[in-house]
Amino acid sequence: MYIFKAAVVGAGTMGGAIAQVISYSGLPVVLKDIDAKAVEAGVEHARSIYQDRVDKGKMSATDMTNKMALIEGATTYDGFDDVDIVVEAVPEKMEIKKAVFIELDKVLPPGSVIVSNTSALSISEMAAVTGRSDRIAGLHFFNPPNVMKLVEVIPGTTTTTETIEDIVGFAQTLRKIAIVVKECPGFLVNRVLTPYLIESVYCLQEGAANAEDIDAAMVDYGWPMGPFTLGDFMGIDVGADVAITLEAAYGKRMQSPQLLNKMVEVGRLGAKSGMGFYVYGEEPEQSLDALIEQVGASNPSSRFSPERLMYQMINEAARCAEEGVASLPDIDTAMIAGLGMTVEGERIGPLALADRLGLDTILNGLKEFVSQYGPRFTPAAILEQKVAAGETGVAKGRGFFEY
Ligand SMILES: NC(=O)c1ccc[n+]([C@@H]2O[C@H](COP(=O)([O-])OP(=O)(O)OC[C@H]3O[C@@H](n4cnc5c(N)ncnc54)[C@H](O)[C@@H]3O)[C@@H](O)[C@H]2O)c1
């Protein structure tokens, strides 16, 4: 399919930047929202991304004017009758998404593709409300979309191979690394990231270490930022919502820790609300330490180590490998391109890292953590199987990969 024109529905945090990414590739794009102010802010967001490039000498002011001319703000569906692909980026609520899908199905030409930028909701459920479920899939951008190289492409149960090829082609036009991921709650990156983030909050609420020290240790480990800085950037409410969806699907290992829920309750939602794990504006009446004390989850025998967080991530990546959520190299590529994962300066994903550390070391470490902190550390069956077969990683010539 040739894509001559695109649209983005929902001009919030993601929508404005996605419209910028599309226009940058040279495609005209309609940016639609129900709220005229949001449209204005979305277009302004795209402009500010371009302006930043101009200020840094990476593009000329004329190029910026030409690219901005490709973005058309809208509060109605006028102009959708020749749109080839729509990126839906409305709030993460199934009823809103379904209502938008029904509207889009009516106004788009037959055969046009609709993709959802949902973080964790079912693509198949959204597709089912339209008469074009073969032309619908997930296309999950990462925040900020103009910076992050990865997109996850998620086929629903009725999406055709041709549609996936069209979407991967579109993603490549946008100069993104597209990874096809089997539909499962959280898809790949958020699913693998969540147990890691949750574990950092357990360490904090149990009093094993403070946020600054944990962040510093994980940056030392190789991450571009620590888990609490990342959590504040993503939004504590967004993180807690994702954990609720994932706990319903995967059980207690994804359970949102009490501190996270408490923070949502008192409005400590991250950088956007001026305070989360850190304070970004005026000092609040209640300190984070006071909130932690209120939660009452302190555990004097709890210890923080980077391994405690990393083994949770590796374990979930192993489960994704076991379930065929994506190919093994794609699982690692997604974590590198989606989150900037590095260890000691080297780009490496969780499965290759596990091979390097030794799957037997990981397995024993997880068992030790089970005895200390409970069943959320239960090792993935594939780890037990590989260790039993002597495939323990680089040292033995075979683990998740061959050496
Ligand atoms: N924020 C992130 O970091 C992030 C990252 C990846 C994916 N996502 C996903 O992207 C989607 C959008 O997230 P966001 O953070 O940009 O949300 P947001 O709340 O910032 O923006 C949503 C926009 O949708 C508009 N809207 C609401 N109902 C609408 C309708 N019926 N038609 C048109 N517009 C409507 C709102 O006015 C708002 O401007 C969600 O599914 C979210 O899970 C978000």
The ligand as an ORCA input file, in Angstrom:
! r2SCAN-3c Opt
* xyz 0 1
  N       2.358      9.243     27.606
  C       3.205      8.250     27.333
  O       4.341      8.204     27.817
  C       2.777      7.157     26.379
  C       3.744      6.310     25.826
  C       3.343      5.324     24.907
  C       1.997      5.175     24.601
  N       1.075      6.012     25.197
  C      -0.340      5.814     24.826
  O      -0.728      6.842     23.925
  C      -2.111      7.136     24.111
  C      -2.257      8.618     24.378
  O      -1.537      8.932     25.541
  P      -1.159     10.440     25.924
  O      -0.225     10.344     27.073
  O      -0.779     11.176     24.702
  O      -2.592     10.949     26.436
  P      -3.063     12.445     26.717
  O      -4.106     12.349     27.755
  O      -1.896     13.351     26.898
  O      -3.763     12.874     25.324
  C      -4.962     12.319     24.860
  C      -5.661     13.332     23.966
  O      -6.808     12.703     23.404
  C      -7.838     13.655     23.343
  N      -9.124     12.970     23.207
  C      -9.907     12.444     24.180
  N     -11.004     11.874     23.624
  C     -10.891     12.056     22.281
  C     -11.712     11.709     21.167
  N     -12.840     11.038     21.331
  N     -11.298     12.057     19.929
  C     -10.142     12.754     19.747
  N      -9.329     13.101     20.762
  C      -9.697     12.762     22.000
  C      -7.682     14.476     24.608
  O      -8.327     15.737     24.470
  C      -6.172     14.572     24.711
  O      -5.690     15.739     24.081
  C      -2.593      6.243     25.259
  O      -3.173      5.075     24.724
  C      -1.311      5.915     25.994
  O      -1.384      4.685     26.689
  C       1.432      7.007     26.058
*
